[in-house]
Amino acid sequence: MAVNKSSISKTDSLEEIGEFWDKHDFTEFDDPSAPDADFRVSVAVPVEPDLLTDIEELAHRRGISLETLVNLWLKEKVVETKTG
């Protein structure tokens, strides 16, 4: 199994990584000013199958992802609603 080189222990050997963490504690490398996690919140919204197919087709024609097209349209509608 291929393992990427660890950014902390500087090795790609599972055995050496294990030995490293046997001798160290993660708090030695913790940066209290760094955020604990970087994540985006996403929500699933049910869409009628035929409508979804049409939107997927349009997104494909524009060369963008379905998610990007839907977000663009939603932003446009929100701006239109707020200013209209």
C-alpha positions as a printed Julia matrix, in Angstrom:
84×3 Matrix{Float64}:
   0.0    0.0     0.0
   1.41   3.38   -1.01
   1.55   5.96    1.77
   2.13   9.67    1.26
   5.02  11.17    3.18
   3.83  12.47    6.53
   4.22  16.24    6.83
   5.09  15.91   10.53
   7.16  12.73   10.85
   8.74  13.27    7.4
   8.5    9.6     6.47
   6.35   7.43    4.24
   6.91   4.22    6.2
   3.9    3.13    8.25
   6.23   1.56   10.8
   8.28   4.75   11.17
   5.13   6.88   11.39
   3.87   4.58   14.17
   7.19   4.8    16.02
   7.16   8.58   15.67
   3.71   8.88   17.25
   4.68   6.41   20.01
   7.26   9.02   21.09
   5.32  12.23   20.39
   1.98  13.79   21.28
  -0.12  15.69   18.73
  -0.23  18.71   21.06
   3.48  19.26   20.35
   2.47  20.21   16.79
  -0.85  21.94   17.46
  -1.2   25.57   16.43
  -3.78  27.13   18.77
  -4.31  30.03   16.37
  -5.18  27.71   13.46
  -8.82  26.77   12.91
  -9.71  23.24   13.99
 -11.34  22.44   10.66
 -12.04  24.02    7.32
 -15.31  22.83    5.88
 -18.23  23.91    3.79
 -21.81  23.28    4.7
 -23.9   21.69    1.98
 -27.57  20.87    1.96
 -29.45  18.33   -0.11
 -32.58  19.74   -1.75
 -34.93  17.36   -3.54
 -35.39  18.21   -7.22
 -37.86  16.61   -9.61
 -36.0   14.06  -11.79
 -37.03  15.63  -15.12
 -36.03  19.09  -13.93
 -32.69  17.77  -12.7
 -32.01  16.18  -16.09
 -32.72  19.49  -17.84
 -30.45  21.42  -15.45
 -27.65  18.85  -15.87
 -27.93  19.23  -19.65
 -27.73  23.01  -19.44
 -24.76  22.87  -17.1
 -22.99  20.46  -19.43
 -23.6   22.78  -22.4
 -22.11  25.68  -20.47
 -19.13  23.57  -19.38
 -19.79  24.03  -15.68
 -20.85  21.73  -12.9
 -24.46  21.24  -11.91
 -23.68  22.71   -8.49
 -22.14  25.84  -10.01
 -25.12  26.45  -12.3
 -27.66  25.97   -9.52
 -25.71  28.3    -7.19
 -25.45  30.96   -9.92
 -29.17  30.82  -10.56
 -30.02  30.93   -6.87
 -27.74  33.94   -6.31
 -29.32  35.73   -9.29
 -32.8   35.07   -7.94
 -31.91  36.25   -4.43
 -30.41  39.49   -5.79
 -33.41  40.0    -8.06
 -35.83  39.42   -5.18
 -33.99  41.74   -2.81
 -33.75  44.59   -5.32
 -37.09  44.04   -7.02
